[in-house]
Amino acid sequence: MTDQNDTEARAAKDDPVATAILQALAGAASLSFKDIAQHIADQRRRPKDGPDLWRRYQTAVKQQAVHLARQGRIEIVRKGEVADPNDFKGIVRLRLPKP
């Protein structure tokens, strides 16, 4: 029960973008930064927003993904291998940790 309480306490303190990342990954095997940024943009879209609204969220998604990966709550994957959240580049995907 303590682990569940710790998880709930962390979730309550999470940034809204971090929460959106975790929610998006809960229903997918893996997603890219762009996929998650588009998901957030679709949720927050207003009628006047253009089709590239997702770009506004790209940096925040990357920052929060690195933060979550450092905590061990998600994994950043490059070429099928888990990448170091402090030192990665190129095309990567995000996924929940494998048990």
Residue pairs with C-beta under 8 A, 6 or more apart in sequence:
10 71
10 73
11 19
11 22
14 22
15 60
15 64
15 67
17 40
17 57
17 60
17 61
17 63
17 64
18 64
18 67
18 68
20 36
20 39
20 40
20 43
21 36
21 61
21 64
21 65
21 68
21 74
21 94
22 68
22 73
22 74
24 31
24 35
24 36
24 39
25 31
25 36
25 74
25 94
25 95
25 96
26 96
28 35
29 95
30 77
30 93
30 94
30 95
31 39
31 93
31 94
31 95
32 91
32 92
32 93
32 94
33 58
33 61
33 62
33 65
33 92
33 94
34 54
34 58
36 57
36 61
36 65
36 94
37 54
37 55
37 57
37 58
37 61
38 54
40 54
40 57
40 61
41 49
41 53
41 54
41 56
41 57
42 54
44 53
45 53
65 74
65 76
65 85
65 94
66 76
66 85
66 86
68 74
69 75
69 76
69 85
69 94
70 85
70 86
72 97
73 96
73 97
74 94
74 95
74 96
74 97
75 82
75 94
75 95
75 96
75 97
75 98
76 82
76 83
76 85
76 88
76 92
76 93
76 94
77 83
77 92
77 93
77 94
77 95
78 88
78 90
78 91
78 92
78 93
83 92
